[in-house]
Every structure is written in C-alpha cells, then in structure tokens.
Amino acid sequence: MPSGATVALDDVPPIDLRNLGWVALALGVLVAAIVIDDAWLLNFVHVMAGVLWTGIDLFMGFVIGPILRSASVAVRRAIVLRLMPKMLFLLPTLATVTGTAGWFHARQIGLLDVGYPAYGWVLAALVIVAILTVQGFAVLLPVNLLVYFEMRKPIPDGARIGRLMRRYVYAVGFQGVMQVAIIVVTARFVTGL
C-alpha cells in the first residue's frame, strides 16, 4: 500500500452498535404492519423498503462503484471506512423488511393463490428476492466486513483487498441485474397479472 494511503484510525468511526436501535425500529414497524394486517400499510412498508433497497443497491453499484475504482487508494480507503459501518446495518435491514413484508402482503391479497400462467410472475418475484437476499447476506455482507476490517489495519494487505473486491464487483453487477429484474416483475403486478 502506498504511503499516501494511510488513514488515522482514530478519525474513522467504528461499527456503531447503536445503529441496532434503527434496525429494531424498522423491524418493529414491519411487525406492526403484519399484526395490524392493513393492506395499505403492509404494501407501503414493502414498497418503501424495496425502493430504498433497490435504489441504494443501484446507486452503490453504478455510481459509487465506478467512482471508487478510479479514486486513489487513500480516497477509497477513507470512503470505505466511513461508509461500510452504516451500510452493514442499512442494507440487511432493508432486504429483510422488503422480502418479509412482500411475502405477507402477497399472501394477504391472494397472490400466492393465483393460477398458471400468472403464478409464473409470483414465482419469478420469489426467486429473484431469494437470490438478492442470499447473495446479500452470504456474499456481499461478509466481503464488506472482510474489506472493512482489512482496511482498518495499520498496513492493509492490498492484494487481499483486491481479491475480495474482484469477487465483490461481480456480485454487485449481478445484484444490479437482479434489482432491475425485480422492478420489471413488480411493474407487472401493478398493471395486473
């Protein structure tokens, strides 16, 4: 790592567990929407969380990603060390709320009981959300944590970060494709199956 890539670690915010309060609030809203069983509220929670999840994923992948790739190592490190502690709470929570609210809302309005061929659209939505969620929790989250902790070291292993980021770039690209696919599928729901 070049000498210009040093970042004073005491200037870098650590992973702040107080963010779990926001996670608890979001999950509380989700549980309330499920318990109240109001179609509008459950749809609102699902759509709002989904818009945020999709928007942030696409913004990170297609705007922040290319900017970081062209930035110096020192700039990349500074951004990642400040961004990741927030994203570690935000994206998993949005993914959880979106998928869970979507399932309960689909059941609530009878989408799980539609016949063929309309059920193909429902199945497509379930498969895409499953792929997005599993990839997010099993690939993107662990890679983010590994990169974050490696970058927090006084002398980060640039080769290791490079290997991790190559895997990450492919996963983020696929995640972006899946996010666009879910928009196509849900647009079909809105216009009627």
N, C-alpha and C positions, 0 to 999 in steps of 0.2 A: 504494500500500500504506500503511495507517495506520502512524503512528509506533510504536504499540504492538506492531507485528508484527516488530520486529527481534529477531534471534536472534544471539547471539555465535557466529560461525562456528568459533572455536577451541574451543567447547564441543560442536560437532557432530562425531560420528565420521565420518571419510571412508569411502569404499568400501574395505574392508579385504581386500586380495588374499590374506591368509592363509586366508580362507574357502574358497579354492580347494582347500585341503587336505581340507576336509569333502566338497567336490564330488568330489575324486579318490577318497576313501574310499567314497562312495556308488556311484560308477561301478565301483570295484574289486569291491565286493560284488555288483553286477549282473553283471559279467563272470565272477566266480567262480560265481555261481548258474547262468549259462548254460553254462559249461565243465563244471561238475560234473554238470549235466543231471539233477538230482534234482527230481522233480515237486513235492514238498512245499516245498523251498527256493525254487524259482522262483515258485511260487504265493505263498509268504509274502512274498517281495521285491515282487512285483507288487501284492498286496493291501495291504501295509503302506504302500508308496509312494503307492498310489492313495487310500487312506483319508486319509493326510496331505495330499495334493494337494487332494482334494475338500473335506476339512474346512477347510483353511486358505482355499481359494477362497471357500467359502460363508460362513465366518466374516468374512473381509475384506469381502465384498460386502454381506452382510446385517446385520452387526453394526458393524464398524469404519466402513464407508462412511457409514451414516446418522449415526453419532456425529460423524465429521469434518465432514459437511455442516452440522451445527448448531453446530459449535465456532467460536470466533473464529479469525481469520486467524493470529494469533500461535500459538495452540494447534495448529492444523492444520499450520502450518509446522514447529513443533517436533517433532510426531509423525512427519510425513513424512520429515524429515531424519534421524531416528533409525531409522525402520522400513525405509525403502527400501534402505539398504545391506545389510541382512540378506536382504530378500525377493529381491533381484537374484540371489542365489545359490541360495536355497532353492527357489522355485517352478520355475525352469527345470530344476533337477536332478530334482525330484520328477516333473515332466512327462516328462522323458527316461527316467527309470528305470521309471516306470509303463508307458508305452507300449511300451518295448523289452522289458521282462520279460513284459508281456501278450502280445506277438506271439510270443515264443519259447515261452511256456507254452501258448498256443493251438495252436501247431504241434506241440508236444510231446505234447499229449493228443488230437490229431486234430480239433480244432475247425475247422481250415481245410479239412478234407475232408468235412464234413457236407453232406448234400444239401438240396435245397429241400423244405420251406419253412424248415427250421431255419437254413439258411445266412443267411437274412434277418436273424436276430439277430446273427450274427457280423459281417455286413456293417454293420449298424447300429452295433455297437461300434467297428469300424474307422473308420467315417465320423465318429462323434462324437469319438473320440480324436484323429483328424486335425484336426478343426475346433478342438478345445480347444488342441492343440499349436501349430497355425499361428497361431491368434489370440493365444495367449500369447506366442509368440516374435516375431510380426510386428506386433502392435498393443500389447498390454499392456506388454511389456518396454521397447520404445522410448519409449512415453509415460511410463512410470515414470522412465526415465533423463532424459528431457527436463524433466519436472517437478522431479525431484531437483536437476538442475544449475541450473535457473532459480531454485529456492528457495535455493540456496547463494549466489546473487549478493547483494551488499550491499543492492541495491534490486531485488527481483524484479519482473518485469512481470506484474502481477495479471491483466491482460486475456489475455495469452498463456496463463497457467496456467489461467484459466477456460475458454478454448477447448480446451485439451488435456484438461482434466478432464471437459468435456461429452462428448467422444469416449470417454473412459475409462469414464464411468458407463454408457453404452450397452453398451460391450464387456463390462464386468463383469456387467451384468444378463444379457446373452446367455450369458456364460460360466457363470453360476449355473444358467440353464435347462439348458445342456448337461451340467453336472455332475449335476443331478438326473436327466436322461435317461440318463446312463451308469449311474447307480445302478439305474434300472429295468431296463436291459438286462442288467447283470451279475447282478441278482437272478434273472433268467430263467435264466442259465447255471447258477446254484447249484441251482435247482429242476429243472433238466433241460430240454433242448431237445426 
